[in-house]
Amino acid sequence: MSSLFHFPVRSLAPRSIPSLMCAQCRRSFASSPALYSGHNRWSKIKHEKGAADAKKVVQRSIFAHKLALFSKLFGPDPSLNSQLAMVIAAAKKAGMPKANIEVAIARGQGKSTSGVGLENVTYEVMMPPNVALIINVETENKQRALQELRIILKKYKGTATPTSFLFTKKGRTTLSLKSGTEFDEVMMQALDAGAEDVEQDEDDNLVIWTQPNTTHQTAQNLSKVLSADIMNSELLWTPTGEKVRLDSPEETTTLGKFMAALQDHPDVEGVYANVERGDVTEEVWSLVEENLDT
């Protein structure tokens, strides 16, 4: 029996439809300009953020040092210590947390914020390529601090070993002189006050070198006699022999990262090394220079 309805029979063979996976489309999917543009922007943002974070760490380290110094020299009460008050104001403006400010002021008194006395420790290490370092530590828990530093040292493949015989400990004070002050005149006053050597830096500030046990007292005395502001007063470890040239970018980068990790530790007060720039770029050398106390 024939059907009353007739349906057209369509071929099941595929039509000749332009392929979405043509060569041109494949190229488009494989190398999207928008994707690479976004990637480059993100890389740039990460790089700039990393640089900003590193700069912030260095800035806070400087503030912490000055807060501790002025607390030690003139007392922890900012209402009675104008230099401390000025540094506190500048640190707050720069975004330094209140807790960090309080820690630094307490350190100037040789205490933690809880009132526990701090202990001074010298940690001596060697890093490739035969770079000697001395790390000054001020902590309320010696064992904990040393254990944490050992972990950092192991990560960067350093060795704990005596190195202090390659350095000498000195006191250095920097005073800001009034305009028109004669260097020869103040030099004689500094020598009479107990300085062993006197220099003038590139900014015409007076730099005084003393024995470690007389550094802060000499700084206070000269500040009064010369009516000069104390910009810095610290104990340093300075190399006594030839410095180690850093010629390998890889070793210099590793050393710089190690020193940055040390400076980021809350109990580390100073990092000293017998190094000098060799055949490395300024960018690579800056990793070391920015974290070296000199």
Secondary structure, 3 states (H helix, E strand, C coil): CCCCCCCCCCCCCCCCCCCCCCHHHHHHHHCCHHHHHHHHHHHHHHHHHHHHHHHHHHHHHHHHHHHHHHHHHHCCCCCCCHHHHHHHHHHHHCCCCHHHHHHHHHHHCCECCCCCECEEEEEEEEECCCEEEEEEEEECCHHHHHHHHHHHHHHCCCEECCCHHHEEEEEEEEEECCCCCCHHHHHHHHHHCCCCEEEECCCCCEEEEECHHHHHHHHHHHHHHCCCEEEEEEEEEEECCCCEEECCHHHHHHHHHHHHHHHCCCCEEEEEECEEECCCCHHHHHHHHCCCCC
